Amino acid sequence: MNDKVLHPTQLNILARLETIKLTDHKVQTECLMPQLTAFCKRVSEHNQNIFLLCANAEPEKLLAWLTLPFYSVSHISTNKIIGDFHSVPGGKLHFKKGALFNATANTIIIPASILLQDFPTLELVGKMLLNRQLDTRWLISEPGQVPHKQYRHQTISFDKKVIITGNYDALCQIQYLLPALSRLTFDDIFEADYVAEVNEISINALHQFISQQFGKTLNKPQLDAIIWALARNIEDQHWFSIDVMFLEKLFSRMPDNFTQADVEMTVHDLSGFHSSARLFNFEQIRNDTVKVDFTGEVVGQINGLTVVETALAEFGEPSRITANIFIGEGDISDIERKSDLGGNIHAKAMMILSSFVSQVFAKNEPLPISSNVVFEQSYHEVDGDSASLAELYALLSAIANIPIRQNVALTGAIDQLGNVLAVGGVDLKIEGYHTLAKLKAPFETHHVIIPKANIANLNLSSEVCASVEQGKLQIHAIDHVTQACEILTGIPAETEEQTGLFDKVRVELEKFSADYEEKAGIFVRFLRFFTNLR
């Protein structure tokens, strides 16, 4: 069992970063942003005049660091983007150019969100791009209403390159509203870099990017803390996100001499750690309004780990899962699904669980029992497959009448062969359980079981790492369902002496089957008796 327990150095990216050194040498930009570097080269060297760039965040800082000269449009109105007529002495109206014409840069960046807020402006920009010019008559939709005004119309050439940026859905909407753009863009949507691999070159490139674009001179511990946050943002120890908006939020909330603790506090704040929803949910568990056990042993009850998502927060918490059994025809029922509180993925996960149970315990004859599995005191939709491992052991515990330790919580999906598969939100789940476990049972040693495949996704806080270091919390990583058995029940899954949990499950199922056959035999004899009387 102990070889599955994780060492504190495995719990986040910081130990890995200690081996990387900073350099004063300038790093090539393509080391951090190869896709954007290639995009900038295409913009500079090709004759194409309009480009669509998919980026979840505003890419201006990234493009500026890549030394692409551009002007970024931040206005919504047609008047400011394209221009408008202004009165001059004599009653004439002369056209005054807007930002697209007055910009000194040859490349214009227009966020798709701005264009989608004002369809007339989108239509005008599209017409300009198609014709490579602006006819000021296009600005006068109903000239007959103002006959007393005399417009001095003109045709202005437009030879600048335009980059429309936005998320994929926004760019697709632009293409739908302006189908002629497909011919100009060749149906190409370029993608900005979202992540970079953790290595010495990319780390130094990020250091230089932050220095130039944010004006921050970070020392090594500060840079490591920022990379910890960026890696946690995408749940990985081998990659970190290139999220400019996230960096802006971090730097705006921290002092210049920030530490790892400041970064962790800011990251928690951004994820809703202090939100009303999280505080209320945790208080409900703390005062036993929502029942979750952190000590003792209970048959058919287990602590699954879940992620709660609200409009303003995302956090992890334990959820009590129970199972009961009765004579039946092998159905493993999902009460969430029956009550329309279960999603499609969770329904699929329950089918996989049922398939695994049948393959292990009913390969040659049907299961003589049926069962119900439920998330207790859950009043919202449950979806995902991350509770499959917990639901399996709640069921096996109920069948074998073997109690499960309540100082253990777990998360993990399973397949039909019993392999434990990776899930999302492991950091939030572990940290949420750790917080409540300390409040409810501070003197207990607590355990968390996660899939082995999720080790690379861990970027836990210093507080959790300290608890692991002190032995107050143990995190176990497994890759097969049988490896969780001894942690949860104190006995292995299977033994040569037939004393394991799976062995006891088979014994109980044989008892159920024998009882069923005996009752069925009595019923048959009873039926024959009355048949013979006729």
MOQUIGI-V244606 format. One record per run of one state. SS is the DSSP state (@ for helix, = for strand, . for the rest). FROM is the first residue (numbers start at 1). TO is the last residue. If there is no record, write none. Layout:
SS/FROM/TO  SS/FROM/TO
//
This chain:
./1/1  @/2/4  =/5/5  ./6/7  @/8/10  ./11/13  @/14/17  ./18/28  @/29/31  ./32/33  @/34/45  ./46/49  =/50/54  ./55/59  @/60/65  ./66/70  =/71/73  ./74/77  @/78/81  ./82/82  =/83/87  ./88/91  =/92/97  ./98/98  @/99/102  ./103/106  =/107/111  @/112/117  ./118/118  @/119/131  ./132/132  =/133/135  @/136/139  ./140/142  @/143/146  ./147/149  =/150/152  ./153/154  =/155/157  ./158/160  =/161/166  ./167/167  @/168/177  ./178/180  @/181/185  ./186/189  =/190/191  ./192/194  =/195/197  ./198/199  @/200/214  ./215/219  @/220/233  ./234/238  =/239/241  ./242/243  @/244/253  ./254/259  @/260/270  ./271/275  @/276/286  ./287/296  =/297/299  ./300/300  =/301/309  ./310/313  =/314/327  ./328/331  =/332/334  @/335/338  ./339/341  =/342/342  ./343/343  @/344/361  ./362/368  =/369/375  ./376/381  =/382/382  ./383/387  @/388/400  ./401/402  =/403/405  ./406/407  =/408/410  ./411/412  =/413/414  ./415/418  =/419/421  ./422/425  @/426/440  ./441/445  =/446/451  @/452/457  ./458/461  @/462/469  ./470/472  =/473/478  ./479/479  =/480/480  @/481/489  ./490/500  @/501/533  ./534/534
//
